[in-house]
Amino acid sequence: MKIDLGKNRRCGCGRWGCLEAFASATAIVKRAHEAVANVAGKSILKELLSTTDEELPAKSVFQAADRGDEVAKKVVEDTAYYLAVGAMNLMHLIDPDMIVYAGGMTAAGEPFLNQIRNYIRELAFPVPAEKTIVRYAQLGSDAGFIGAAGCARQLVVKKAMS
């Protein structure tokens, strides 16, 4: 889903401006690196990024935000905004009853989900903003795998019955 019409951020698919390029776990870490590059003072996030040779997980950005790091808070806030833009587009296009977020970001907890909900209420038309349920997947970061396994099982059962 394209959320930016400029050529500001390239997605893993090779196109520009996709939601994944702004709000995936990989994008959060990339944006965190970009954000700390412009910070002259102290930052928990800057320290975390400079003290490891390994790629920092997105969870660390959320943890730095929880600890009060202003740079990390901005990255998290922007991520909530981008996810809300994606949700708003779906709400206006297909009018879903529910939008469910899964994957690693579920570890960010309810405060992050509430940020997304607040932006949705700000951006979306009032009726879908109020009626659409926005939540995390109950199966957390394994929801996609479990769903794919369920689909595969149904195909195997269907094939065996024919």
C-alpha positions as CSV (number, residue, x, y, z in Angstrom):
1,M,0.0,0.0,0.0
2,K,1.4,3.3,-1.1
3,I,1.2,6.0,1.6
4,D,3.7,8.5,0.2
5,L,3.7,9.7,-3.4
6,G,7.2,11.1,-3.4
7,K,10.4,9.2,-3.8
8,N,11.4,9.6,-0.1
9,R,11.7,6.0,1.0
10,R,12.3,2.8,-1.1
11,C,10.4,-0.3,-0.1
12,G,11.8,-3.8,-0.1
13,C,9.6,-4.5,-3.2
14,G,11.6,-1.9,-5.1
15,R,8.9,0.7,-5.3
16,W,8.7,4.0,-3.5
17,G,6.5,5.2,-0.7
18,C,5.0,1.8,0.5
19,L,3.6,1.5,4.0
20,E,6.3,-1.2,4.6
21,A,9.0,1.2,3.8
22,F,7.8,3.5,6.7
23,A,6.3,1.2,9.3
24,S,7.8,-2.3,9.2
25,A,10.2,-3.4,11.9
26,T,13.1,-3.0,9.5
27,A,11.9,0.5,8.6
28,I,11.6,1.5,12.2
29,V,15.3,0.6,12.7
30,K,16.3,2.4,9.6
31,R,14.4,5.5,10.6
32,A,16.0,5.3,14.1
33,H,19.4,5.4,12.5
34,E,18.5,8.4,10.4
35,A,17.0,10.2,13.4
36,V,20.0,9.8,15.7
37,A,22.3,10.9,12.9
38,N,20.9,14.4,13.4
39,V,21.1,14.4,17.3
40,A,24.0,16.3,18.8
41,G,23.1,15.6,22.5
42,K,22.6,12.5,24.5
43,S,20.1,9.9,23.5
44,I,19.4,6.4,24.8
45,L,18.6,5.4,21.2
46,K,21.8,6.9,19.9
47,E,23.8,5.1,22.5
48,L,22.1,1.8,21.7
49,L,22.8,2.1,18.0
50,S,26.4,3.1,18.5
51,T,27.3,0.3,20.9
52,T,26.4,-2.7,18.9
53,D,27.7,-4.1,15.6
54,E,24.5,-6.2,15.2
55,E,21.3,-4.8,13.8
56,L,19.2,-3.4,16.6
57,P,15.7,-5.0,16.9
58,A,12.7,-2.6,16.5
59,K,11.7,-3.7,20.0
60,S,14.7,-1.7,21.3
61,V,13.4,1.5,19.7
62,F,10.1,1.0,21.5
63,Q,11.9,0.3,24.8
64,A,14.0,3.5,24.4
65,A,10.8,5.4,23.8
66,D,9.3,3.9,27.0
67,R,12.4,5.0,28.9
68,G,11.7,8.6,27.8
69,D,14.1,9.0,24.9
70,E,12.7,11.9,22.8
71,V,14.3,10.6,19.5
72,A,12.8,7.1,20.0
73,K,9.5,8.6,21.0
74,K,9.4,10.6,17.7
75,V,10.2,7.4,15.7
76,V,7.4,5.5,17.5
77,E,4.9,8.4,17.1
78,D,5.7,8.6,13.3
79,T,5.2,4.8,13.0
80,A,1.8,5.0,14.7
81,Y,0.9,7.8,12.2
82,Y,2.0,5.7,9.2
83,L,0.1,2.7,10.4
84,A,-3.0,4.8,10.9
85,V,-2.7,6.2,7.4
86,G,-2.7,2.6,6.1
87,A,-5.7,1.7,8.3
88,M,-7.5,4.8,7.1
89,N,-7.0,3.9,3.5
90,L,-8.4,0.4,4.1
91,M,-11.3,1.8,6.1
92,H,-12.3,4.2,3.3
93,L,-11.9,1.6,0.6
94,I,-13.4,-1.6,2.0
95,D,-15.1,-0.5,5.2
96,P,-13.8,-3.4,7.4
97,D,-15.4,-4.2,10.8
98,M,-11.9,-4.7,12.3
99,I,-8.3,-3.9,11.6
100,V,-5.8,-6.3,13.2
101,Y,-2.1,-5.6,13.6
102,A,0.2,-8.6,14.0
103,G,3.9,-9.3,13.9
104,G,6.7,-8.0,16.1
105,M,5.0,-4.6,16.8
106,T,2.5,-6.3,19.1
107,A,5.2,-6.3,21.7
108,A,5.0,-2.5,21.8
109,G,1.8,-2.9,23.8
110,E,-1.4,-1.1,24.3
111,P,0.1,2.5,24.5
112,F,1.3,2.1,20.9
113,L,-2.0,0.7,19.7
114,N,-3.7,3.6,21.4
115,Q,-1.5,6.0,19.5
116,I,-2.6,4.3,16.2
117,R,-6.2,4.6,17.3
118,N,-5.9,8.3,18.1
119,Y,-4.4,9.0,14.7
120,I,-7.2,6.9,13.0
121,R,-9.8,9.0,14.7
122,E,-8.0,12.2,13.6
123,L,-7.5,11.1,9.9
124,A,-10.5,8.9,9.0
125,F,-14.0,9.8,8.3
126,P,-15.9,9.9,11.6
127,V,-18.2,6.9,11.1
128,P,-15.6,4.3,10.1
129,A,-13.2,5.8,12.7
130,E,-15.7,5.1,15.4
131,K,-17.1,1.8,14.3
132,T,-14.0,0.0,13.1
133,I,-12.4,-2.1,15.9
134,V,-8.6,-1.7,15.9
135,R,-6.6,-4.3,17.9
136,Y,-3.6,-6.6,18.0
137,A,-3.9,-10.2,16.7
138,Q,-4.6,-12.5,19.7
139,L,-1.8,-14.8,18.4
140,G,0.7,-12.0,18.4
141,S,3.7,-12.3,16.1
142,D,2.8,-15.9,15.1
143,A,-0.6,-15.0,13.7
144,G,0.6,-15.1,10.1
145,F,2.3,-18.4,10.4
146,I,-0.6,-20.0,12.2
147,G,-3.1,-18.6,9.6
148,A,-0.9,-19.9,6.7
149,A,-0.7,-23.4,8.4
150,G,-4.5,-23.4,8.8
151,C,-5.0,-22.6,5.1
152,A,-2.6,-25.3,4.1
153,R,-4.4,-27.8,6.3
154,Q,-7.7,-26.9,4.7
155,L,-6.2,-27.4,1.2
156,V,-4.9,-30.8,2.2
157,V,-8.2,-31.9,3.7
158,K,-10.1,-30.6,0.7
159,K,-7.7,-32.4,-1.6
160,A,-8.0,-35.7,0.4
161,M,-11.8,-35.5,0.2
162,S,-11.9,-35.1,-3.6
